[in-house]
Amino acid sequence: MQIWETSQGVRSAARHQQHLLCGNSPALDAKAVAAAAAAAEQVGISSSSSDCPRRRQDCMPRAAASGFNHCVAESGGHSSLRCGGHSLKSLVLGGRRKRENKASTYGINYMLSSCNGNHYSGTPWKTMKYTSGVRGLHEEIMDFYNFMSPRPEEEAMRKEVVKRIESVIKELWPSADVQIFGSFSTGLYLPTSDIDLVVFGKWKNPPLQLLEQALRRRNVAEPYSIKVLDKATVPIIKLTDQETEVKVDISFNVETGVKAAQFIKEFIKGYPVLPYLILVLKQFLLQRDLNEVFTGGISSYSLILMAISFLQLHPRIDARASSVDLGVLLIEFFELYGRHFNYLKTGIRIRSGGAYVAKDEIMKNMTNGYRPSMLCIEDPLVPGNDVGRSSYGAMQVKQVFDYAYIVLSHAVTPLARSYPNRESESTLGRIIKVTQEVIDYREWIRKKWGSFSANLMEIIWVGGVRIDRITRCEREQCCGKCLTEKKFLK
């Protein structure tokens, strides 16, 4: 069973030039371009080949162009992206649906074709010229991680949200125990990530409706944002906090979430590169609205288990080594799950050192007559449970992983150095953008929850260890050169 067949192309990129050249070169691989175009179409990207020879940028489509224009209009402490008098929401979505995902780059090309103004690269983490090739990608991933890692004021804001919801729960059930799990617990959260809470108490059935009514009475959530998903595999309440716009998921008496958070923390200690990969991959899926099972993507837990399996079973690189190249790992992750992993016949096993297992074998241990899903991941904490069972959009995720592999493997080839705009290009920015809306949201959080001392403090997570650093630079986008390590906090 061919499960892993990673090419050597990352280290000898010239071999793959047949599908990496731009324009009307005879060496251009039509199938590769067609595959990229199909993937791009799926994520709302223009793949017109006519732009490529003219601008001589990437011949592969991107998640967003490398310089989209914006005009910022202040409104109630928030800044919103505007173009020609129209908000991004109305321009891209025609005002028909609320732009709930601030990180979404959906429709960005339509905005590009309609706007004129100052350039915004969408890559605020890039403040220096990187080394060429895959080593430069490694350096850029490090900068992206440091830029997007949680800040003290963001942590303070989230704690306030938890405290507000906990007060409503304690008012109903004084003896209830509220615990945090998920990304807020592990530290692997993005600025717009949700908060996962679980309430432990003595109930025969989860009191979803009772808590929903209490939250409505207290005006904790935004109007119409509360949803009770009582038919889901794990019944939850979904809401958006009224004051902070943070999304919150609340479940009842589900111990696996808390255990899973502790399980992930242990792997972060063993694999220091894991947080770097996860933050990049989460942003990659988030901006394409593929970060939730509820919206047709995959869950963060599934993504983390896929990354752990990738590191466990890597045939050439010691993923525990401090010298590992993050650029190589990221491209090979996309290659594995975008091209070579056999989703039809193979399942992922994490326990006992990790393994690829035939789905027929996994099905023998599954309970309640379930069959392995397309993305089959054996739950390391609950035998017989398939973590990817509800991920009905797994093939769409596979398609965008394949797209990312094509784009990044092209970007690190020596051929890419010849492009006129290579100096200003961001390699990671070819697949990932941070929207102006997210930048504005973080600035709003900083102003509201950051004291003077907090403004000079930055939290960086390295290998599961929190490093508090003091900076002398008060600019929003610090170059990173003036950071000095203060202390380690376990």
Secondary structure, DSSP 8 states (H G I E B T S, - for coil): -------STTTSGGGGGGGT--TT-TT--HHHHHHHHHHHHHTT----TTHHHHH-S-SS--SS-S-EEEEEEEETTEEEEEETTEEHHHHHHTTSS----TT--TTHHHHHHH--SEEE-S-TT--S---STHHHHHHHHHHHHHHHS--HHHHHHHHHHHHHHHHHHHHH-TT-EEEEETHHHHT---TT--EEEEEE---SS--HHHHHHHHHHTT-B-TT--EEETTSSS-EEEEEBTTT--EEEEEES-HHHHHHHHHHHHHHHH-TTHHHHHHHHHHHHHTTT-S-GGGTS--HHHHHHHHHHHHHT-SS--TTSTT--HHHHHHHHHHIIIII--TTTEEEE-STT-EEEEHHHHHHH-STT----SSEEB-SSSTT-BTTTT-TTHHHHHHHHHHHHHHHHHHTSGGGGGSTTTTT--SGGGT----HHHHHHHHHHHHHH--HHHHTEEEEEETTEEEEEEES--SSS--STTEEEEEEE-
